[in-house]
Amino acid sequence: MNTVLSATELVLPVAELGPENPLPPLIMPERAQQVTNAGELPPDLAANLAYGGLRSVLPYRLQDGYSRERAEGALPALVLDNGRLRATVLPSLGGRLYSLWHRESGRELLHRNPVFQPANLALRGAWFAGGVEWNLGSTGHTTLTCAPLHAARVAGPDGSPILRLWEWERTRDLPYQVDLWLPPESEFLHVGVRVRNPHPHPVPAYWWSNIAVPQAPGTRVLAPAGQAWRYAYSGRLERISVPGQPDLTYPEGHRHAADFYFDLPERTDPWIVAVDERGAGLAQLSTDRLRGRKLFVWGTSGGGRRWQEWLSPGTSGYLEIQAGLARTQLEHLPLPGGTAWDWLEAYGPVRADPEAVHGPEWTLACAQVRRGLPAAEELAARHRDWRGVADAEPGEWLHSGSGWGALETRLRGLDLPGTPFPASTLTRRQRPWLDLLAGRAPEGDPAEPPDQAPVSAPWWELLEAAADTWASWYHRGLARWHHGDQAGAERAWRASLELAPNAWATRNLAVLERERGREDEAATLLAEAHRLSPATPALAVEALAGALAAGRPALAWRLLVGLPDELRAPDRVRLLEARSRLLLGDPLGAEKIFDAGLDVPDIREGETLLSRTWEEIQHALATEGRQARPLPPRYDFRMTGW
């Protein structure tokens, strides 16, 4: 049959994303991956690890307004179907390839999450498990993973429809596109990706396609590499032999979370597969630009199982096979000014002799898998064909992303063939910056949180030239901070406060004090910011956490008792209340909060506050003569051994 591209809705239990956090994320949250042995690594790898890291995710805001409450909801979906494969894409959620259904075998090739449940794993917070995620930006899950993309229909090189997705990624100021199409009769979905650097200077580039697949007993992951880089969340990145550790490629054999980056030799076709005990599964392969391949496992420990239940309730679990530009996800590569990188990926079923792929000979197992995949020459030809339509103007518009691309192309006078950002996509969120382009300084009510603002060099110059208002000084501070000028940011925020007392500049000064190691001063400023805007939930949480970080539980308690019921009810606040009670000498009261049940929606990957607080409570009660209780499984989010 001819390939069909259609629009529909995906109905499933949905947890709403909720509002964005109004407080700008001035610093990056502590990453779960922290390499401590860079001096032992090859010089080029160590250099890539040191290059291009983000100081913050400005100009974005965090997405942390979700809960664990789900109700039936409908998500926009776009479907490609050629009678052999059916691909379902979610344009409102980063263009996630949600499902890839193989008709002949009646198999879902991806891990298809039965719910939409955000959790705190992405650069901006909200992330969800399953499918294939397109990650542009920096180490971590992309800023756009829970954001809308533009989507439109484009005529493919063989006449079949292409589903084009595109956006402007704002931490790097890079436009990109993802073109998906199913050639007639093909069992492989083809995905053309292009990342463009329209600037005259190099920009750190990062891309990983994260592919979630079911983790069944006996599942094995194979890639054409004899060695891999292992990161087991202990701080060390270590080179290991793949054939020398046969259990490495069986995810169920790992107790704790781990990353394995397969080190593909030069002149080796880049691919990776996950097959079950029968030799059936999913294959991902690409042209040479995308050379990195990775296996990620949560592990079978209590913490690993809890994370899987948390992210994908009611399923048997999943693992991730991934493909990227660099050897590891901890690296960035310089994308030269005025250039573009593009490549082609392919996703489809793999069938192989189970005895061979699960046999002891690694090379033979990989050769058996490779024989069933499309040839490198075929993929290269498809890539050339796609390049012929990569600049084609979109036809029918299927979904709208943000207006930020339209604002940036207007500022910079850019023409980006194939990925237009028309003025019709501009919204009220871009209005203040259109005004700034016209020479009008930012204004606004200081009692209301300022909206997100661009912070790149051209916008910074416009802000510095604008008239002095409390809002222009506030935004100058953000731009200065973004460009590494802490002293200038402090002056700007203090100037904002002189023109109009406001919680927002006060809070930013508190973050600055914390960066200087002055926790007590930070706690005082956060309490003042909360006083200035007592109905802002994010300020209440930061004020409580800041008081506890400064060793001032009495201040935290005063803040707690002054909160209205609706601000004291969230489980993140209840966890901070438990810590306050513990530090004030009431471990039994703290334990009662845990026993009543805590489901902190934004518990972060690598965060151990729940388990650590429980252990401290039990230690305190043990000193009073009571036997310590083990950590309840629901509070075990630990990713490493203990």
N, C-alpha and C positions, 0 to 999 in steps of 0.2 A: 504494500500500500504506500501511497505518498505520505511524506511526513506532514503532520498537522501540528500547528502551534495554536493553543487555545488558552483562554483565561477562565479561571474557575475560583472556587474557595475551598480551603482546607478546614474542616470542622473537627475540633478536638478540644480537650480541656486546656484552657489557657489561663495563665497568670498574667495579669496586665503589667506592662512595663512601669506604669506610674510616672510621676513627674521627674524631670531631671533634678539633680542636686544643684541648688543655686550658688553654692560656694565653689569658686574656681579651684581645680586640682593643681595647686602650685608645685607639689612634689609627687614623684611617682611612688606608689605603694611599694613596699619591700617585695622584691621578686622572689618567687620560690626557687629560681635558679640563680645561684651566686657562685661563679667560678673563682676558686681561691688558689689555683695552681697554674695561673697563666704563664709563670716563668718557666714551667716545665714543658710547655707546648711548642710546636713548630712556630717560627717567627711570624709567618703569614697568618696562621690561625690566631695567634695572640694579638696581632695587629687588628684583625677584623673584629675580635672581641672588644677591643678598646675603642673602636671607631663607631660613631654614629648613634650612640645611645640617647634616648630622649630624657631630658630633664623633667618634663611633665607632659601631660597630654593636652595642654593648652593649644588651641582655643576651645577645645571641647569641654563640656560639663560631664560629670559622672552620671551614669544611669543606675541609681540605687533605690528607686522608689517602688520596686516590686515587692510582692509578699509571697507567701507559700499557699495562698488561697487561689484555687483554680475553679473556673466555671466554663461551660461549653461556649466556645467562641469560634469565629470564622476568620481565617487569615487569607489574604489575597494569594493566589497561586497561579503560576503559568506552567503549562504542560506541553512538552514536546513528545510526540508519539509517532513511531514509524512502523508500528505493527510488530516489532521485535523487542524494542525497548520503549519504556515510558519514563521520562524524566520530569520530576516535579520540582519547581523552583519557587522560593519564597522571596519576592522582590522587596517586601517591606522589612525583611530581616537579613540584610546584607547580601541578598541574592543567593542565599543558602540552597544548594542542591539537596533537597529534603529526602527525595526518594529516587531510586533507579530500579525499576521493575523489569525483570527479564521474563518475557511471556513464555518462551519455550520450556524453560525449567520451572516456571511458576515460583521463582525466587526473588525476594528483595535483596539486592546486592549490597545495600548500605545498612547501617544501623538506623532504623526509622523510629525516632523517639515518639512514643504514644501521647506525649503531652508537650506543651510549650511552657517550660519552667525556667525562667532566668535564674542564674546564680553568679556569684562574684568571681569570675575567672578572666574577664577581658580587661583590656587597657582602660576602658571606661566603666568597668564593673560588670554590667549585665552580659551574660553569655548563655548559650544553651547547647546541649549535647546533640550529636547526631548529624548524619549527612556529610556533605562536603562544604567546608567553609573556605572562602577566598581571603587570605590574610595579606594585606599590604600595610606597611607602616613601620613597625618596630617590634622587637621581641615581645611576644604575647599575642593575644587574640585582638584582631583589628578594632579600631575605634568605630568601624561601621558594621560590626557583626550584628547589632540589633538596631540598625538604622535603615531607612528606605534608600533604594537605588533607583535611578532612572532605568526604564526598560522599554524596548521598542522592537518591532519586527524589521528585519533586514533580509533581503534576498541573498541566499547563499550561493556559492560558486557553482553548485549543481542544480540550482533552481529551487532547492528545498529551503524552508524558512530558517533563518538564524534568530535566536533570542539574544539580543544585545543588552547587556547590563553595563552601566557606567556611572561614575561619580568623581568628585574632587575630594581627595583625602587631605585633611587640613593640617595635620601635624607635620607633614612633609610637603604640602602644597603640590601634590602630584595628581594629575588626572589619569584614570585608568579605565580599561574596558575588559569585559569578560563576555565572549561570544560563544554561545552553546548551539550546536546543531547536530542533528541525526541524519546522516545521509541515508537515502532509501536503502532498505535491506541490510543496513549495517547493524552489527551487534555492539558497536562501540559508540558512545557519546563522545563527540569531539568538542574540545574547549580551547578556543584561541584567546590568549591573554596578551594585552599590550599595556605597558606602563611607560608614560611619557614624562620627560623632564623638560618643561618649556622654559626653564630658567638658564641664564648664561653660566651658572656655576654648578658644580657637582652636588648631588643630593644623596644622602645615605639611603640605599634601597634595601628592602626586605620583602620577600614574598614566600609564603608557605601555603600550599593547599592541604588542609587538614581533613582527612577522610576517615570517618567513623564506620567501622564494620562490626558485625556481631562477633562476640567472643564465645564460641561454642567449645565444648570439650574436644581437645585434639587440634584446635586451630593452630596453624603454623604460618609465619610470615617469612617470605623469601625475597631477596634482592641480590643482584649480581656483584657482591662484594665479599672479599675474604676477611676484611677487618671493619671495625666499627668504633665510634667514639661513644663511650658510655657515661651518662650523667645520672647518678642515683640519688640526687638531692642531698648529697653530703658535702658539696662544695668542690668536688674534684671531677674534672673531665679527663677520662682515661681511655687510651687506645687498647682495644682488645681484639683477639682473634675470634671470628665468627664460627668457623668449623671447629675450633678448639673448645667451644662452649655450646654443644648442641642444644642444651635446654634454653639458651638465650632466645631462640626463635619461636618458642612455645609460650605465649603470654600467660597461660595458667600456671606455668612453673615459677613465676616471679612472686615473691612474697610482698614486696613493697613497690611503690611507684618508681618508674625508671624511664629514661630516654635512651634510645640506641640510634645513633646516626651512622648509617651504613656509608663507608668510605668507598664510593664507586671509583674504579680505576679509569684513567683516561681511555678514550676510544671504546668505552663500554656503553651500550644502549641503556639509558636510565629507565628503570621500571621497578615496581614493587607489587607484590601480591599477598593476599591473605587467603588461605585455603583451609577448608574444614577437613575432618578425618577422611572424607570421601574424595578429596582432591578438588572440590568445587569451591569457588569463591569469587572475589573481585580482583581485577588487575587494573593498575594505573601505570601508564607509561607516557613518555613525553619526548619532545625533541631536546637537543643537547643543552639548551640554555638552562633548563631546570634540572640540575644535576643532583641536588641533595635528596636523600631518602631517609625516612625515620620510622621507627616503631616506638609507640608510647603505650605503656601499660599502667593501670592504676594499682595492680597487685592484688593479691588474695588476702592480705591482712585485714583486720577489722576496719582500719581507716580506709583502705582501698575499696572494700565492699560498701562502706557507708557512703563514700563519694559517688559510687555508681548508683546506689539507691536514691541519693539526693538529686542527682542530675537526670536520671532516666528511670523513674519509679515503675515497678511492675515488669521489668525486663530482666533478662539473664545477664546483662552487661555488655560492654563493648570495649574495643581497643581502637587505636588510631594508627593508620599508616599515612605517611605524610611526604610531600614533595616540595622542595624549596630551591631557591637560587644559590644558597651557600651550603657548606658542608653541615653546619649546625644552625639551630634557631637562635643561637647566642651571637651570631655574626651579622654585620651589615656590610654591604658592598657599595662602592661609589658609582652612582649612575651619572655619567658625564653630562654636562650642560648641553641642552639643545639636541639630545638624543632620546631614543626610545628602545626599550627591550621588549621583545615579543617571543612567544613560544606556543607550542600546541601540546595539549594534554589529551589523553584518551582514557575512557573509563568503560569497562565492560566485563562480561563473565569470563572466568577461566575454568577449564576442565583439564585435569591432569591425572595420570596414573597415581593412585594413592600410595602404592608401595614405593614408587620412585620419589615422590615429593616428601614422603615421611621416612625415607631411607637414611642410612648413616652417611652417605656420600653427598656432601653439600654441593659440589660442582655438578654432579649428575642431577640432583634435585632441581637446581636452578636451570640446567639445560632442558629438562623435561618441561618445565613451566614455559620457558622462552619459546619453545616450538609451537605452542598454542596461541601466541600473541601476534598481533599485526607486525609485519616486518618494519624495520626502521625506514626503509625506502618508501613504503606506503605512507608512513606518518609524515615523512619529509615532503612528499608530494601533496598530501592534504594541507600541510602548513603553507606551502607555496600557493595553493589554491585559495586558502583563507586570506592570505596577505592581499590578494587581488580585490577583496571586498572589505578589508578592514577599515578603509576610509569611506565606504559607502554611507550616504546619509540615511538615518533611520526613517522608516516609513510609519506605519501605525504605532502611535504612542500607547504603551500598555501600562505604564506605572510611572509616577513622578518621585524623584528623590528630593534633595534639598535645593535651596536657592543659592547656596554658597558658591557653587561653581559659576553661576551666572554673575555673581558679584565679583569674583576673582578675575574672570575673563574680561569683564568691563574695566576693572582697574588696570589690568595688564595689557589690554588690547590684543587678546589672543584669539586666534582662529584654530580650532581643533577639529579637523575633518573627521567625521564619523561619530564624534561624541559632542554634540552641540549642548550648550547651556543657555537656552533662550531666556529673554527677559520675563517671559510668562511664568517662569519657575520661581521668580523672586517673591518673597513673602514679607510679612511684617517684621520678621527677625532680621532681615537685611536692611530695613528702612533706615535705622539710625546711621548705617555705614554708607548708604547712598547719600544721606544728608552730609556726612563727613566728606565724601567725594566732592560735594557741592560747596564745601567750605563752612558748614554749620557744625558747631561743637556739640558733642553729646550732652544731653540734658537728662531729666528724669527725677522722680520723687525719691529722695534719699531713704525713705522708709521702705521702699520696694527694692528687691535685689536686682542689680543690673543684669541684663541679659549677656549671653556669651558674645565675645568680640574678637575680631581677627587681631593677631599679634605679630604677624610677619613684618619684615623690615619696611616695605612700602606703607603699610598701615601705621606703623610706629612713627614714621616721618610725618604722616598726616596728623596724627594725634599731637605730636610735639608742636606742630604749627598752629593747632586749633586754639580758640579762645579758652581762657581758664575758667572752668566750672568744676564743681565737686566731682562730676562724672568724668570729665576729661582727665582730671588728675588721677582718678581711680584707674581708668583704663591705661593711662600712661604707665602707671605702676605695674600693671600686668605685663605690658610690652617690655618694659625695662627688665622685669624679673625674667621673662622668657629669654631675653638676650644676655642674661648673666650679670646684669647690673643691680645687685642687691641694694647697694647704698642709694642708687637712684630710685629704685622702687620704694624704699623707705621714705625718701623725701617726698615722693609723689603722693603716697598714701597719707602722710601727715598733712600735706597741703590740702588733700581732699577733706580731711577731718576739720581743718581750720575753716573751710567754707561751709561745711554742713556735717555735724556729727552723724555718723552712719555706722551700722554694724559691719558693713562689708569691708571697708578699709581697716577697721579695728581688728577684724578677724584675720586679715592678711598680715597685719603687723604681728599678730600672735604666731602665725606660721613662721615668719621670719625669726622671731625670738627662739622658737623651737629648733630651727636650723642652726642657731648659734649655741645651742645647748643650754639655753636659759629657760628651763621648764617652768619655774615659778612665775616669771614675768609673763610667759605665754598663757599660763592658767588664768592669771588675773585679767589679761586682755580678752581671753575667750569668755570669761564670765561677764565682762562688760559688753561684749558683742551680743551675748545672749540677752542681757538686760535691755539692749537697744532694740532687739527684735525677738521678743519672747515667744512668738508663735511660729518661728521657723524651726522645724524639727531637726534639720542638719546642724544648726547652731547649738541646739540643746545637747545633741550627741557629742559634738566636738568639745563643748564646755565640760561635760562630765568626764570624757576621756582625758582631756587636758588636766583636769584637777587630779585625777588618779595618777597620771604619768608624773605629775609634780610631787607626788607623795602627800597630797592634801585631801584625804578622804572626808574630812569635816566639811570642806568647801563643796565637794561632790554631793554630800548629803543635803546641804542647804539648797543646792540647785535642784536636787531630786524632789524634795518636799514642796518646792515652789512650782513644780511642773503641773499643768492641768492633766486630767486623767488621760486625754487622748495622746499626749506626748509621753506619758509614763508607760503606756501600754505596750509599745513595740518591744519585741524580744531582745533587740540590741540594747535598749535602755534597761530592760530587766536584767540582762547580763551585767551591765555596769552597776546596777543596784546591788547585785550579788557580790561583786568585787568590793563595793563600798562597805557593805555589811561585814564582809570578811576582814577588811583592813581596820574597821572600827571595833573589832572584837566580838562579832556576832556570827561565827561560822555556821551555827545551826540555822539562823535566819537565811544565810546565803544558800545553804543546802536545800532548804524548803523551796526556794525559787527554782532550783534545778529539778527537784522532785515534782514540782507542779508542771514541768515541761517547758523546754526552750527550743524553739526552732528559729535561730537567727538567720534571716533570709540572705544576708550579705556576708556570711562567713566566707573568708577568702582562702583561696588555694595557698596552702602553707601556713595559714593562721592556726595557732594552737591555744588561743585564749580560752576556749571552752574547756579543753582537757586540762590545761594548766591551772585554771581556776578551781576545777573540781579536785585536782590533786592537792592544791594548797588548802582547800576546805577540809579534806580528809586528814591531812597532816595536822591541821589545827585541832580537829576533833580528837585525833589519836593522842595528842598531848594532854587532852582532858580525860583520857582513859577509855575512849570508845574505839572499837575496832574499825579500821579503815575499810571503806567499801570500794569495790572495783569500779572503774569508769564505765558507766552505762554505754552500750554500743551506739546509741543515738548521738552521743557527744564525741565520738571518736572520728576525727577528721585528720589524724596524723598520717603523713605521707612517707615517713622513714621509720627505721627500726627504733626500738626503745628497750 
